[in-house]
Amino acid sequence: MLSRPLFRFVKDGTRIRFMRGRFLGLGVSAFLSLASVALFFYPGLSLGIDFSGGIVVEARTPGPADFGRLRAGLAAQHVSGAGLQRFGAANDVLIRLGVPAGTDARSEAATQALVERVRAGVVAAQPGTQILRADAVGASVSAELFRNGMLALGISLLMILAYIWFRFEWEFAVSAVATLLLDITKTIGFLALSRFEFDLVMVAAILTVLGYSTNDKVVVYDRVRENLRKYRTMPLRELIDLSINETLNRTLGTSSTVFLAALPLALFGGHTLAGFAWVMLFGIVVGTSSSIFIAAPILLLLGEKRLRRDAQKAAPVRARPG
């Protein structure tokens, strides 16, 4: 005999009528996505050097960072236009510079030379300063990285569309991809508001969120498909509510586990991992809620007639008692 779990998010037999709020869910999602698109244009994303090109140097001074001395040291090396900011502890400094003009081989070599001048200026300004990281990306490389990053996102959506279409029906595939697009726009809006750098790490975070969100939706879709065969005459609206309720404990349990696993990275992971982890946390919340309040209502709107009709046609003919 299987033992029951000690903790469940909802009681067995819960019958929450999620589809009653389908229009509210779709309306709120559409509003948030439109607001995120507006944020994409203004104030826009804070592009990292992977996509904008330039130089980033992380330095740790022996004592509290003296920005005046650091700027003077950089000026002595003929480095102008540098942005300095503190991150982490009081002696951790982040130095940013735009990419030199031009995209030919000479500009790439000039970028590397500029990195060395920044190193020399910082160390001369505060002796004992350690260079923790120095990254340089030329304009031509950053443009290529941006194209490849966007291509990766596009291909992933097409592959998800093909996979769900092959495994289920086209209504499932279209509702899933439409919901994922809405999830992506909200994530872009979150990045625009939080001012985390949008770089290749963030592209990886978005792809991870897409994978998690897709898996969450497939769990619900599997139960919907099973119930379509099991309950031949149940209206699709009630059947989707039933399927969501039956998978709700699994959905909330998985989401909570992943959320708690990513939370320490967001709080204590440091400058490098914090952005990735916060995007993951945001994506978990958005992906879980969209499976219930966005993907399911879209599936209901697209398949209310055809899915129910096809299920009835597929029902076996029972012999009448003679």
Helices and strands as residue ranges (DSSP letters): G 18-21, H 22-41, E 46-47, H 49-52, E 54-60, H 67-76, E 83-86, E 92-97, H 105-125, E 130-137, H 139-167, H 170-194, E 197-198, H 200-230, H 236-268, H 270-290, I 291-295, H 296-303, H 306-313
